[in-house]
Amino acid sequence: MGIDRTMSTQAVLYIIAIILLAVAALPVPTRGVNTALLGAAVALLAFAWPVVSA
């Protein structure tokens, strides 16, 4: 049961990272928030999620 929850959490984090990176690629000005850096950080968290949640 823990594996299912870990996989779903990891999938949600990857989806959030993809959305943030897609928004960062658009020519939309964002003040104070670097969406590319935030997307990369969320992607790294998603990649490390099995270790973080263990």
C-alpha positions in Angstrom: 0.0 0.0 0.0 2.9 2.4 0.7 4.3 1.8 -2.8 1.0 3.0 -4.4 1.0 6.2 -2.4 4.7 6.8 -3.1 4.1 6.3 -6.8 1.1 8.6 -6.9 2.9 11.3 -5.0 5.9 11.0 -7.3 3.6 11.2 -10.3 1.9 14.3 -9.1 5.2 16.0 -8.4 6.4 15.2 -11.9 3.2 16.6 -13.4 3.7 19.8 -11.4 7.3 20.0 -12.6 6.2 19.6 -16.2 3.6 22.3 -15.9 6.1 24.7 -14.3 8.7 24.1 -16.9 6.1 24.6 -19.7 5.0 27.9 -18.2 8.7 28.9 -17.9 9.1 28.4 -21.6 6.3 30.8 -22.4 7.0 34.4 -22.9 5.0 35.4 -19.8 6.8 37.8 -17.4 6.8 36.6 -13.8 7.9 38.9 -11.1 10.1 37.5 -8.4 9.6 33.8 -9.2 11.8 32.0 -11.6 9.5 29.2 -12.7 12.2 27.3 -14.5 14.2 27.0 -11.3 11.1 26.1 -9.3 10.2 23.5 -11.9 13.7 22.0 -11.8 13.5 21.9 -8.0 10.2 20.1 -8.0 11.5 17.6 -10.6 14.5 16.9 -8.4 12.2 16.4 -5.4 10.0 14.0 -7.5 13.1 12.1 -8.6 14.3 11.8 -4.9 10.8 11.1 -3.5 11.3 7.4 -2.8 14.4 8.2 -0.7 12.7 11.2 1.0 9.6 9.3 1.9 11.4 6.2 3.2 
